[in-house]
Amino acid sequence: MAFEQLFLKWNRSINLAAPSTLDDVWGRHILDSAQLGRIEPQAKRWVDLGSGGGFPGLVVAFLLVERDGASIDLVESNRKKASFLQAVIGQFGLPARVIARRIDDSYPLVSAPEIVTARALASLPDLLDLSASWLTKGARALFHKGRDYRAEVEESTHRWAFDLVEHPSMTDPHGVILELSNLRPATRNELLA
């Protein structure tokens, strides 16, 4: 695939992914990211936080090409990684936009996403804090998580209440995609429950 080759070429100079994962870019990164399209086949407005090497953001952009009016904002503060993202968007004509800023500086630039994604960016409590400005206004999150996700969910309930659906990963037997919606500050009763 042309995207995979472009990714590997750029990775040699700017380290887009861990070296230990490069022997299977297709399975470890591309297919892992693409499963979000199966979970949410209708959404048109997406934002990917900490897009880095383009997973899942660029893969979602490829999936959105056939959805009329769909687009994804890729938030990435690292200028070299943002340049990579922009190069891929331009080469393949993807319905995406790079926002080369820190996440907390991107809030006014990303208007009303339906879906917020992140992969290998931060712990769930931190992700909820970073994305709360969208998730408390009706957006849903699709966050890739690994084997310790239950502890992260538990820790998140100390501050936040939310509806949660766990989607088993199709590519990682220990991984899940956490679908979170209806995010709100936890009330005293929810904290005591």
C-alpha positions as a Python dict, from the first residue, in 0.01 Angstrom:
ca = {
    (1, 'M'): (0, 0, 0),
    (2, 'A'): (133, 342, -92),
    (3, 'F'): (47, 494, 247),
    (4, 'E'): (238, 223, 432),
    (5, 'Q'): (547, 284, 215),
    (6, 'L'): (524, 661, 269),
    (7, 'F'): (489, 607, 643),
    (8, 'L'): (799, 384, 653),
    (9, 'K'): (998, 634, 446),
    (10, 'W'): (915, 924, 681),
    (11, 'N'): (962, 705, 989),
    (12, 'R'): (1329, 660, 905),
    (13, 'S'): (1389, 1028, 972),
    (14, 'I'): (1130, 1138, 1229),
    (15, 'N'): (1033, 830, 1435),
    (16, 'L'): (657, 808, 1380),
    (17, 'A'): (617, 472, 1558),
    (18, 'A'): (810, 249, 1794),
    (19, 'P'): (1075, 46, 1611),
    (20, 'S'): (941, -275, 1766),
    (21, 'T'): (611, -229, 1578),
    (22, 'L'): (752, -165, 1230),
    (23, 'D'): (768, -530, 1123),
    (24, 'D'): (387, -532, 1098),
    (25, 'V'): (271, -176, 1022),
    (26, 'W'): (-33, -312, 839),
    (27, 'G'): (-167, -518, 1131),
    (28, 'R'): (-34, -327, 1431),
    (29, 'H'): (-127, 20, 1310),
    (30, 'I'): (-337, 38, 993),
    (31, 'L'): (-589, -242, 1058),
    (32, 'D'): (-597, -155, 1428),
    (33, 'S'): (-697, 200, 1332),
    (34, 'A'): (-939, 94, 1058),
    (35, 'Q'): (-1162, -95, 1300),
    (36, 'L'): (-1302, 241, 1413),
    (37, 'G'): (-1488, 258, 1082),
    (38, 'R'): (-1673, -61, 1174),
    (39, 'I'): (-1774, 81, 1512),
    (40, 'E'): (-1886, 418, 1374),
    (41, 'P'): (-1981, 391, 1007),
    (42, 'Q'): (-2199, 703, 986),
    (43, 'A'): (-2022, 991, 1165),
    (44, 'K'): (-1893, 1270, 944),
    (45, 'R'): (-1710, 1508, 1183),
    (46, 'W'): (-1408, 1359, 1358),
    (47, 'V'): (-1111, 1488, 1555),
    (48, 'D'): (-800, 1282, 1633),
    (49, 'L'): (-587, 1394, 1926),
    (50, 'G'): (-210, 1353, 1920),
    (51, 'S'): (-220, 1222, 1564),
    (52, 'G'): (156, 1157, 1549),
    (53, 'G'): (218, 896, 1279),
    (54, 'G'): (-142, 913, 1161),
    (55, 'F'): (-296, 636, 1367),
    (56, 'P'): (-588, 635, 1379),
    (57, 'G'): (-642, 980, 1221),
    (58, 'L'): (-504, 928, 870),
    (59, 'V'): (-657, 582, 845),
    (60, 'V'): (-996, 728, 939),
    (61, 'A'): (-940, 997, 674),
    (62, 'F'): (-896, 725, 412),
    (63, 'L'): (-1223, 568, 530),
    (64, 'L'): (-1403, 905, 509),
    (65, 'V'): (-1313, 965, 144),
    (66, 'E'): (-1638, 799, 30),
    (67, 'R'): (-1857, 979, 288),
    (68, 'D'): (-1994, 1295, 133),
    (69, 'G'): (-1910, 1596, 351),
    (70, 'A'): (-1705, 1398, 604),
    (71, 'S'): (-1374, 1519, 745),
    (72, 'I'): (-1130, 1474, 1031),
    (73, 'D'): (-913, 1725, 1214),
    (74, 'L'): (-572, 1592, 1314),
    (75, 'V'): (-432, 1768, 1621),
    (76, 'E'): (-55, 1730, 1645),
    (77, 'S'): (181, 1977, 1815),
    (78, 'N'): (506, 1824, 1687),
    (79, 'R'): (592, 2021, 1370),
    (80, 'K'): (776, 1736, 1198),
    (81, 'K'): (490, 1494, 1256),
    (82, 'A'): (241, 1761, 1147),
    (83, 'S'): (443, 1797, 824),
    (84, 'F'): (418, 1422, 766),
    (85, 'L'): (40, 1432, 821),
    (86, 'Q'): (5, 1724, 579),
    (87, 'A'): (216, 1546, 316),
    (88, 'V'): (-7, 1237, 329),
    (89, 'I'): (-324, 1445, 316),
    (90, 'G'): (-194, 1629, 11),
    (91, 'Q'): (-63, 1323, -170),
    (92, 'F'): (-386, 1126, -134),
    (93, 'G'): (-638, 1412, -135),
    (94, 'L'): (-780, 1312, 202),
    (95, 'P'): (-1070, 1494, 371),
    (96, 'A'): (-854, 1601, 665),
    (97, 'R'): (-696, 1909, 815),
    (98, 'V'): (-387, 1932, 1036),
    (99, 'I'): (-406, 2153, 1341),
    (100, 'A'): (-43, 2195, 1443),
    (101, 'R'): (-107, 2299, 1801),
    (102, 'R'): (-128, 2158, 2147),
    (103, 'I'): (-462, 1994, 2220),
    (104, 'D'): (-564, 2259, 2473),
    (105, 'D'): (-496, 2529, 2212),
    (106, 'S'): (-708, 2353, 1948),
    (107, 'Y'): (-1051, 2378, 2114),
    (108, 'P'): (-1168, 2692, 1930),
    (109, 'L'): (-1044, 2551, 1596),
    (110, 'V'): (-1238, 2222, 1607),
    (111, 'S'): (-1610, 2279, 1584),
    (112, 'A'): (-1860, 2022, 1708),
    (113, 'P'): (-1699, 1687, 1627),
    (114, 'E'): (-1919, 1380, 1651),
    (115, 'I'): (-1628, 1149, 1731),
    (116, 'V'): (-1304, 1212, 1924),
    (117, 'T'): (-1024, 957, 1880),
    (118, 'A'): (-684, 897, 2033),
    (119, 'R'): (-442, 608, 2029),
    (120, 'A'): (-134, 563, 2248),
    (121, 'L'): (-157, 923, 2367),
    (122, 'A'): (-235, 928, 2740),
    (123, 'S'): (-413, 750, 3023),
    (124, 'L'): (-793, 750, 3009),
    (125, 'P'): (-832, 1007, 3291),
    (126, 'D'): (-600, 1243, 3102),
    (127, 'L'): (-778, 1175, 2771),
    (128, 'L'): (-1111, 1262, 2928),
    (129, 'D'): (-969, 1587, 3066),
    (130, 'L'): (-821, 1674, 2724),
    (131, 'S'): (-1140, 1597, 2532),
    (132, 'A'): (-1403, 1707, 2785),
    (133, 'S'): (-1479, 2031, 2599),
    (134, 'W'): (-1620, 1818, 2314),
    (135, 'L'): (-1742, 1511, 2503),
    (136, 'T'): (-1954, 1714, 2746),
    (137, 'K'): (-2130, 1871, 2446),
    (138, 'G'): (-2246, 1548, 2285),
    (139, 'A'): (-1941, 1407, 2105),
    (140, 'R'): (-1847, 1044, 2163),
    (141, 'A'): (-1497, 908, 2216),
    (142, 'L'): (-1336, 604, 2057),
    (143, 'F'): (-1013, 541, 2246),
    (144, 'H'): (-778, 249, 2182),
    (145, 'K'): (-666, 91, 2509),
    (146, 'G'): (-455, -207, 2609),
    (147, 'R'): (-469, -476, 2874),
    (148, 'D'): (-476, -238, 3174),
    (149, 'Y'): (-779, -44, 3054),
    (150, 'R'): (-1004, -152, 3346),
    (151, 'A'): (-778, 25, 3596),
    (152, 'E'): (-788, 338, 3378),
    (153, 'V'): (-1169, 324, 3360),
    (154, 'E'): (-1187, 287, 3740),
    (155, 'E'): (-951, 579, 3792),
    (156, 'S'): (-1158, 793, 3554),
    (157, 'T'): (-1473, 743, 3762),
    (158, 'H'): (-1313, 941, 4047),
    (159, 'R'): (-1379, 1255, 3846),
    (160, 'W'): (-1608, 1171, 3554),
    (161, 'A'): (-1932, 984, 3489),
    (162, 'F'): (-1999, 843, 3142),
    (163, 'D'): (-2168, 571, 2943),
    (164, 'L'): (-1922, 305, 2831),
    (165, 'V'): (-1924, 37, 2563),
    (166, 'E'): (-1619, -190, 2538),
    (167, 'H'): (-1548, -313, 2185),
    (168, 'P'): (-1296, -601, 2178),
    (169, 'S'): (-1008, -520, 1947),
    (170, 'M'): (-1005, -713, 1622),
    (171, 'T'): (-625, -696, 1607),
    (172, 'D'): (-506, -724, 1968),
    (173, 'P'): (-640, -1001, 2194),
    (174, 'H'): (-569, -783, 2500),
    (175, 'G'): (-693, -455, 2354),
    (176, 'V'): (-1026, -276, 2341),
    (177, 'I'): (-1180, 27, 2184),
    (178, 'L'): (-1356, 223, 2456),
    (179, 'E'): (-1664, 404, 2331),
    (180, 'L'): (-1754, 675, 2580),
    (181, 'S'): (-2053, 905, 2565),
    (182, 'N'): (-2259, 1131, 2789),
    (183, 'L'): (-1947, 1258, 2972),
    (184, 'R'): (-2024, 1470, 3276),
    (185, 'P'): (-1854, 1555, 3605),
    (186, 'A'): (-1928, 1281, 3856),
    (187, 'T'): (-2184, 1377, 4119),
    (188, 'R'): (-2144, 1301, 4487),
    (189, 'N'): (-2392, 1011, 4456),
    (190, 'E'): (-2205, 864, 4159),
    (191, 'L'): (-1877, 889, 4348),
    (192, 'L'): (-2029, 706, 4647),
    (193, 'A'): (-2193, 433, 4438),
}
